[in-house]
């Protein structure tokens, strides 16, 4: 009888160890989406918010609207054209969040865009990875 008890105790201990091992190896994965798109009320625009890791992976860079000879200027790399030929830039009023902003181009000189109309001087604009922001906004590749 004692040997049956020992076998049962051993079986219970082994079963407990196996369950404990299963619990240690079972994990729950949390998927962090690299971008969050939020529709802006009463407009055809959306805000694009990226995680820090997404910004790093895209090597996204920013600049600002500057004044040059009394006119607003942005880097040429900030400019993007939509399928209808409209010109846009992505501005940022909050860290990691960008919104497409329509601009009117006066002239392009080398790597500088002189604007007829655009956001105020000092506004932060995306200057690298602009096409990726546009793709994210319109869920290209999703």
C-alpha positions as CSV (number, residue, x, y, z in Angstrom):
1,X,0.0,0.0,0.0
2,X,2.9,2.3,0.8
3,X,4.4,1.8,-2.6
4,X,1.0,2.7,-4.3
5,X,1.0,5.9,-2.2
6,X,4.5,6.7,-3.2
7,X,3.7,6.1,-6.9
8,X,0.6,8.3,-6.7
9,X,2.6,11.1,-4.8
10,X,5.3,10.9,-7.5
11,X,2.8,11.0,-10.3
12,X,1.1,14.1,-8.7
13,X,4.5,15.8,-8.3
14,X,5.5,15.1,-11.9
15,X,2.1,16.3,-13.2
16,X,2.5,19.5,-11.1
17,X,6.0,20.1,-12.5
18,X,4.7,19.6,-16.1
19,X,1.9,22.1,-15.5
20,X,4.4,24.6,-14.0
21,X,6.7,24.1,-17.0
22,X,3.8,24.8,-19.4
23,X,2.9,27.9,-17.5
24,X,6.4,29.2,-17.8
25,X,6.5,28.7,-21.5
26,X,3.1,30.0,-22.3
27,X,3.1,33.7,-23.1
28,X,0.7,36.2,-24.3
29,X,1.9,38.4,-27.2
30,X,0.9,42.1,-27.3
31,X,1.0,43.5,-30.8
32,X,1.9,47.2,-30.8
33,X,0.8,48.8,-34.1
34,X,3.4,51.2,-35.4
35,X,0.8,53.8,-36.5
36,X,-2.6,55.0,-35.3
37,X,-4.8,56.8,-37.8
38,X,-7.6,59.1,-36.5
39,X,-10.1,60.8,-38.7
40,X,-10.3,64.5,-38.1
41,X,-13.9,65.6,-37.6
42,X,-15.5,67.7,-40.4
43,X,-12.6,67.2,-42.8
44,X,-11.2,64.7,-45.3
45,X,-8.0,64.6,-43.2
46,X,-6.6,62.1,-40.6
47,X,-3.9,62.5,-38.0
48,X,-1.1,60.0,-38.2
49,X,0.5,59.1,-34.9
50,X,3.6,56.9,-35.0
51,X,5.3,54.9,-32.2
52,X,8.9,55.9,-31.2
53,X,10.0,52.6,-32.8
54,X,8.2,53.5,-36.1
55,X,9.9,56.9,-36.2
56,X,13.2,55.3,-35.7
57,X,12.7,52.6,-38.3
58,X,11.6,55.2,-40.9
59,X,14.4,57.6,-39.8
60,X,11.7,60.3,-39.9
61,X,13.1,63.8,-39.6
62,X,11.5,67.1,-39.1
63,X,12.3,70.7,-39.9
64,X,10.2,73.9,-39.7
65,X,8.6,76.4,-41.9
66,X,11.1,79.2,-42.2
67,X,11.1,82.7,-43.5
68,X,13.4,83.6,-46.4
69,X,13.3,87.0,-48.0
70,X,9.9,87.6,-46.5
71,X,8.4,84.3,-47.8
72,X,7.6,81.0,-46.2
73,X,9.9,78.2,-47.2
74,X,10.1,74.4,-46.4
75,X,12.6,71.7,-47.6
76,X,11.7,70.2,-50.9
77,X,11.7,66.8,-49.2
78,X,8.7,67.9,-47.2
79,X,6.5,68.3,-50.3
80,X,4.2,65.5,-51.5
81,X,1.8,65.5,-54.4
82,X,-1.6,63.7,-54.3
83,X,-3.0,61.9,-57.3
84,X,-4.8,65.1,-58.4
85,X,-1.6,67.1,-58.4
86,X,-2.4,69.0,-55.1
87,X,0.6,69.9,-53.0
88,X,0.8,68.9,-49.3
89,X,3.2,68.8,-46.4
90,X,2.8,67.0,-43.0
91,X,2.8,69.3,-40.0
92,X,3.1,68.4,-36.4
93,X,1.7,70.2,-33.4
94,X,2.2,67.2,-31.1
95,X,5.2,64.9,-30.8
96,X,4.9,61.8,-33.1
97,X,1.7,63.1,-34.6
98,X,1.4,64.5,-38.2
99,X,-1.5,66.0,-40.2
100,X,-1.4,66.6,-43.9
101,X,-1.7,70.3,-44.7
102,X,-2.4,71.7,-48.2
103,X,0.2,74.3,-49.5
104,X,0.4,76.4,-52.5
105,X,3.9,76.4,-54.1
106,X,5.3,79.6,-55.6
107,X,8.6,78.2,-56.8
108,X,11.0,75.4,-56.2
109,X,14.7,76.4,-56.0
110,X,17.0,73.4,-55.6
111,X,16.0,71.7,-52.3
112,X,13.8,74.6,-51.1
113,X,10.1,75.2,-51.7
114,X,9.0,78.8,-51.6
115,X,5.3,78.9,-50.6
116,X,2.5,81.2,-51.8
117,X,0.4,79.8,-49.0
118,X,1.1,77.5,-46.1
119,X,1.3,77.1,-42.3
120,X,2.8,79.8,-40.1
121,X,6.6,80.3,-39.8
122,X,7.9,78.0,-37.1
123,X,5.4,75.1,-37.7
124,X,7.1,71.7,-37.5
125,X,7.0,69.8,-40.7
126,X,8.1,66.3,-41.6
127,X,11.2,66.4,-43.9
128,X,12.1,62.7,-44.3
129,X,9.7,59.8,-44.6
130,X,6.9,62.0,-46.0
131,X,5.8,59.3,-48.5
132,X,5.6,56.8,-45.7
133,X,3.3,59.1,-43.7
134,X,1.1,59.5,-46.8
135,X,1.0,55.7,-47.3
136,X,0.1,55.2,-43.6
137,X,-2.7,57.8,-43.8
138,X,-4.3,56.0,-46.7
139,X,-3.4,52.6,-45.4
140,X,-1.3,51.7,-48.4
141,X,-0.1,48.1,-48.0
142,X,-2.7,47.2,-45.4
